[in-house]
Amino acid sequence: MSLRVEGLEKHFGAVAAVRGVDLDVPSGAFFTLLGPSGCGKTTILRSIAGIYTPDHGRVELDGVDVTTRPIHARNMALVFQNHALFPHMTAFDNVAFGLRMRRVPRAELRARVDEALALVRLDGLGARMPAQLSGGQQQRVALARALVVRPSLLLLDEPLSNLDARLRDELRVELRALQRRLGVTAILVTHDIEEAFVLSDRVAVLRAGRIEQVGTPRELYRTPATRFVANFVGPVNEIALSSVESVAGTIWATTDTGLRLRLPAEAAAITGDAALLPAGLRARPPAWLIVRPEHLHIDPGPWPNQLDGIVEDLVYAGAATVCRLRVGSLSLSMQVPGETTHLSLGARVSVGWHEADSVVLHDT
């Protein structure tokens, strides 16, 4: 089932929770609404589900306007953060609840519940009460209860946030594999960047009730459209730029502290097509160069951009060591794979990066 949201707006009193949101989700896709608390992502999900009626805009399923259609008439299933299982019912009866409400014949009901429990790897546990199940097993029961009614759209409201880190990792993999196998369209709400990237085909990053950017996880990480997106989806180094010029077809920038840096070719469009303009033309201020810590290197190079600095801090993080560098008045973060034995506090190092690994942005 495809989903289309047009001009969605929702107010709670004087507070605008969602402001002019547009979404297009193709059938069979795994789509995520990602953002900090209070950005409107759960309000959007509940408007899609029919729990909330939008003040403006429309919700379409397979081209049919369902904006005012009640929740029970939308062929959707919603999985909540807190499982929402009936504590006095067995796992089997929890999963069967929706089918009983639909008056499904007993033999078919049993077959479908058994099938749903098997899908989430809970075969043989149908007789247990929720209190006899682990947190991960309870969440699987909630997922089976949603899937057993064979929804065209699966809505997931931070379903893994109450689980411990290792179990979250396991269930992410299982959930993605299950969604692909069933081909059901899924909409996830989360504030967890890793969860969004692992599960999703496409992600919408939200801020204050509006969409900042929609794209694949790689697009959001490698080519963020705004500084908010760049910072939200992962650690970044931000370097303020005061001017940009084109020299023989190469774009160069000068920082507020007088450093000269080479910019990616894409920066021409952002800076007013600087590649086509006379040398010395100033960029439209303010502008920032964004580069991820893992794209900084300490080997000799040569690199198009190379700066000398001093090691201020070293933090071992297992798969990588995070190094904090002081370059004049700049503080830069560098991520070095594995354990670093050749760096020490106070050491003088030269760091560099390729201009293609940086992005220039103008927004605040």
N, C-alpha and C positions, 0 to 999 in steps of 0.2 A: 504494500500500500504506500503510495506517495503522499507526502504532506506538503502543504503550502500555507504559509502564514503571511498575511498582507496587512501592513500598517497597524499592527497590534498595539493597543494602548490600554493600560489598566491603572486606575487611581484608587488609593485607599485614603479617603478624606482629601486632604490637601497634598498628599504625597503621591508623586508620579512614579509608580513602581516599574512600569514598562512604557517606553516612549518610541512609537513608530518602528516596531520591529518587523522585518521581512525575513522569511526563511523559505528555502526550497530543499526538501529532502527526498531524493528518489527512492523508489521501492527497493527494499532489501538492504538499505544503507544503515550503517551505525553512525549516528550523528550525536555530537555532544555539545551541550551548553555549558561553557566554562567561564568561571569568574569568581571574584571574592564574595563574601557574605553580603547580602543586601543589594546585589547588582540586578536582581529581577529574574534570575534564571528559573527559580522554582515557580514564580508567578506565571512565566511563559508556559512551563510544563503543565501547570494546573489549568491554564486557559485552553491548552490543546486537549486536555483530558475532559474538559467540561465541568470541572469543579468550580472554576470562575467563569463568569461571562464577561468578555472584554467590553470596555467602554466604547472603543472604536476598533475597526479592523475586522478581519475575517479569518477563519480557519477552514481549509479545504482538505478533504481526504479523497484521493483519486479524482480530483476535479469537482467534487460535490461539497457545497457549502454546509458545514456542520456547526457553525458558530453558535447557534441557539439550540442545537440538538442536545438532549440530556445525556449524561455520562453513560448510562446503560445502553444507549442506542448508537454508540460509536465503535463498537468492536475493538476496544482497547483494553489493555491490562496494565496496572500500575503496581510497581514494587517499591515499597517505602524503605527509608533508612532504618527504622526500628523493627522490621519484620512484620509487625502488626498481626501476629498469629493469635488464634483463640487459645488461651492457656488450658481450657477445659476439654479441648478436642485433641485427638491423636493427630499425628502427621497426616495420615490417610484422610481423615475427616476434614482437616484444614484444606488440603488440596482439593477435596471433593466439593467443598462448599459452593463454589461458583456453578458447578454442574448441577447440584441439587436445586439451586435457585432457578436454573434453566429447565428443570424437570427432565433431565436426561435419564433414559431408562437405566435400571440398576446394572444390567450386564455390561452395557456400553460404558457406564460410569466407572465401574471397577477396572475395565480394560484401559480406559484413558488415564485414570489415576495411577495405575501400575506403570503405564508407559511414561508418564510425566516424572514419577519418582525415579525410574530407571535413567531417564535423560539427565537428571541432576545427581546421579550416583548415590541414590538413597534406597536402592533395592533392599527389601527385607526390614526396613526401619519404619514402615507405615504404622505399626502399632504403638510406637513410642509417643509419649507426651512431649510437648515443646521443652519442658524443664529437664527432660532426659536427653536432650540433644545439645551439642556444642553450638556456639554462636555461628560457626560456618554452616553447620547442618541446618540450623533454623533458617538461615538466609536462603539455603537451597530449597527448603520447603516453601518459602515465600515465592521463590522463582518458579517452582513447579506449579504452585497455585495460579500464578499468572499465565503460564504456558498451557495449562491443561484446557483452558477455554479457547485455545487456538486463536489468539488475537491477531489482527492485521497490523497492529502497532503496539510495541512494547515500550512502556514509559518507566524509566528507572531514576528514582529520586535519591541520589547518593546512597545506593544500596550496600556499599561495602565500607562506608566510613566508620562504622562501629567495630570493625574487626581488627585484629592485630596485623602488623605489617606483613608477616610471612603468609598468613591466610589470605590477606587481600591480594597479594601477588598471585597466589594459586588460583583464586576464584576469578581474577581478571582473565587469565588465560582460558579457563573453563567457559566463562561467559562469552568471550569472543568466539571460541570454537563452536559453542552451542548456537549462537546467533547466526553464524555462517551456515551451519548445517541446516537450520530450520528456514533460513532465508527471510526471517521476520524483520521488518523495519524497526529499528530501536532508537530511542531518544534518551540520552543520559544527561542528568544534571550532576555536576561535580565541581569542587574547587581544587581538586587534586590534578595537577598538570600531568604527572606520570600516568595516572589512570586514564585521563582523556587521550593522551598520545598512544598508549598501548591498545586501547579499545577501538578508537574511532577511525572512520574513513575521512570525515571532515569535522571540524570544530568551529564553533562560533564563540569568540571571546567577547564577554559583555562587561560593560562598565556603566554604572549609574543608570540602568534601564535601557541602554542603547547598545547596539552591536558595534564593536571597534573593528573587528575583522573576521572574515570567514575564510577558511582554507584547510588544506591538509596539515597534519602535524608538522611536516617538513617545511611547508611554506610559512607557517606561523613562526617557526624557530629560525629559519634561515633568512626570510625576507619579511620581518614584521612591518606593518604599515604605520604603527605609532610607537612612541616611546613606552606607553603603557603596556602594549602587547609585548614588546621586546623584553621589558622587565618582568612581566607576569609569567611568561612561559620559561624563563630560565635566567641564570646570572649573566650580567653584561658589564662591560666597561663602557662608560660614556665619556666622550671627550668633546668639550665645547669648541666649536669652530667659529672664527671671526670673519674669515674671508675665503673665497674659492676663486681659482683662476684656471684657465686652460692654457697649456704650454705645449705646442706642437701636437695637439690632439690628446694629451694626457692631462687629467684633472688633478690639481693640487689644492690643498687647503692649508691655511695657517691657523693655529689654535690661539686661544686667548693668551697663552703663555709664550707664544712665539715659535712653537714647534711647527715643522713643515711635514705634511703627510700626504701620501698619494691616495686618491679616492677611486672607488670602482667606477666603471664607465656609466653605470646606471645613475650615478649622482648628478649627471648632466641634467636630467629631466627634473630632479628635485631642486636643483639650484638655479633653475631658469634657463636650462639648455646651455650651461657654461661652456661646453665643448665647441659651441658655434659662436661664442662671443669673444671680444678682445681680451688679451691677457690683462690681469689686474682687476677684472670686474669683481666686486664684492658679492658674496652670497646674500640671499635674503635671510637676515638674521631673525631669530636665533637658529642655529643648526648644530646638530650633534653627530659625531661619528660613533657608531655602535659596533663593538667587537666582542665576541664571546671569549671567556677565559681559556677554553680549550684550543682556541686558534692562535694564541700567543706561543712563541717558541723561543728557546734560549740557545739553540745551536747557531753557529756563526752565520749561516745564510749564504750569500747575501739575500736580504729581504727588501721588498719595495719600501716597507716602513720599518725602521729600526731605531730603538730608543735605548739609552743607557739608564740603568736604575740601580737601586739598592734593595736587597731583600729585607723586608720589615717583619714578616711573619711566615711561618710554615705550619700547616695543619695536615696531618696524615689522615686520610679518609678511606683507607682500604684500597679501592680500585685506583685512586688518584691521590696526589698531594696538592693541596691548594696553597699557592704562594702569593703573598701580598707584596707588591713592589712599590717603591716610591720613586717616581720619575719627576724631578723638580717639585712642582706643587701638585702633580697628579698622583693619585693612588690607583694602581692597576692590580687586577686579580688575574692570576695565571693558573691553569690546571695542568699538572704534569702527570702522565700515566704512571701508576705504580708508586713505589717507595723511592723518594729522592734522597740519594746519599751524597750527591755532588754539590748540593746547595746548603748554605748555612746562613744564619741571621747576620746581617751586616755585609754580606758578600755583594760585590759589585758585578752586575750581569748586564748583558746586552740582549734585549728582547725584540722580536720582530714578527710581522705577520704579512700575509699577502693581501693586497687591496680587495680581492674578490671575496675575502672572508669578512668584510665589513659592510655596514649599511649606513647611509646618511639620512637622518630624519629631521623634520622641522617642527613637529608639534611639541607642545609642552606636556 
